[in-house]
Amino acid sequence: MTPDAPLAVKLPTLRVGALRLESPFVQAALSGYSDRPMRVLARRHGAAYTVHEVLIDRFVREVRSASARARHFVVGDEEHPVGAQLMGSEPAEFPAAAERLVEAGYDAIDINFGCPVRSAMGGCRGGYHLGQPDVALDIVRTVRRTVPEHLPVTVKMRRGIDDTEASRTSFFRILDGAFDAGVAAVTVHGRTVEQKYVGPSSWPFLRDVKAHAGDRTILGSGDLFSAEDAIRMLAETGVDGVTLARGAIGNPWIFRSCLELAAGRVPTPPSISEQREVLEAHRDLLLEIHGERGWLTPLRRHAVKYARHHPDGNAVRDAFGRAHAPEAFAAVLEQFYGSEYGVG
Ligand SMILES: Cc1cc2nc3c(=O)[nH]c(=O)nc-3n(C[C@H](O)[C@H](O)[C@H](O)COP(=O)(O)O)c2cc1C
């Protein structure tokens, strides 16, 4: 062991119902990002489990054509285990959507009680349910009854609507009620709905939740921007798993880094040729789903984040930002990920 080598850590075993995952490192649900390509790349780089971006129940029920379904919720062979996440307002509207996602081949159904955006709150969905535990638990029971027993149902929650004691009480009512209803795991984001993304995620709250939950499975979320953060959250809070969110955008290598760090090795940053390989793989995966005319817009959203790993990150980010045609995108790859940087 070199003097700089980190100490190896013993990782918890993460179980989500019947799913026994290879490590505690999970790709979080991320609207606008955690589509099939992002999930596949996360899995290839070591994520033990990934979750599809949130889907609104009505949308899932009403998508008619097979091609639209293939674009929005088809599971690839190399993805398993992968969860789908549902959000809605009325308990009675969940079953048909949950059934459709089960048919599509997801390995777990997650229920979103966390989304803080205005459209979700205004539509009485997502984080809104944290203020009405009875309805929230009705949704959980309805989904649990619908989904075949062998598939886990899970819940994603923020720590409350706000910082009041009443919010905390509602949180624990939903948490306990959900486990009583047969939920296999709960992911907790340590921010309130009111906070949106301002200010820190409360890791002490996560520690309290895990202490309360005992051997029931809790995953933690919030402020995981590096492998060090992920290992530290496991150690400081005792959660069974950690879900990497913003820290994994344009950064599937974060999962490899988590595994390396846990094994007592210094994480390897991605070489320029690895960055290029992943950008090209991401493009090819998007191309399969969206065709020649549809891959560039979603890829640019990720590419500006991939640029962070490049020694000329700002210039690369700006160049991707200006690449409005496939040829321009290819030219950025040639200019910044080609022979000038020792790749060819
Ligand atoms: C752009 C964006 C989209 C998100 N979409 C979802 C989602 O679809 N479902 C969900 O449960 N959480 C979603 N989240 C919340 C994240 O999964 C995570 O809980 C949150 O970002 C805190 O983790 P972080 O501080 O490490 O990013 C989203 C967050 C962001 C920034």
The ligand as an ORCA input file, in Angstrom:
! r2SCAN-3c Opt
* xyz 0 1
  C     -32.493     17.726    -13.208
  C     -32.987     16.847    -12.092
  C     -33.996     15.928    -12.348
  C     -34.457     15.105    -11.318
  N     -35.426     14.177    -11.592
  C     -35.833     13.309    -10.637
  C     -36.774     12.269    -10.941
  O     -37.229     12.117    -12.067
  N     -37.148     11.467     -9.908
  C     -36.628     11.593     -8.641
  O     -36.994     10.824     -7.761
  N     -35.742     12.546     -8.343
  C     -35.318     13.387     -9.313
  N     -34.375     14.330     -9.020
  C     -33.767     14.339     -7.680
  C     -32.483     13.511     -7.646
  O     -32.721     12.138     -7.881
  C     -31.753     13.668     -6.296
  O     -32.598     13.209     -5.260
  C     -31.371     15.119     -6.024
  O     -30.787     15.709     -7.177
  C     -30.400     15.238     -4.852
  O     -29.170     14.635     -5.159
  P     -27.861     15.514     -5.576
  O     -27.824     16.715     -4.632
  O     -26.722     14.543     -5.341
  O     -28.054     15.906     -7.004
  C     -33.919     15.198    -10.010
  C     -32.907     16.140     -9.768
  C     -32.441     16.948    -10.779
  C     -31.342     17.929    -10.495
*
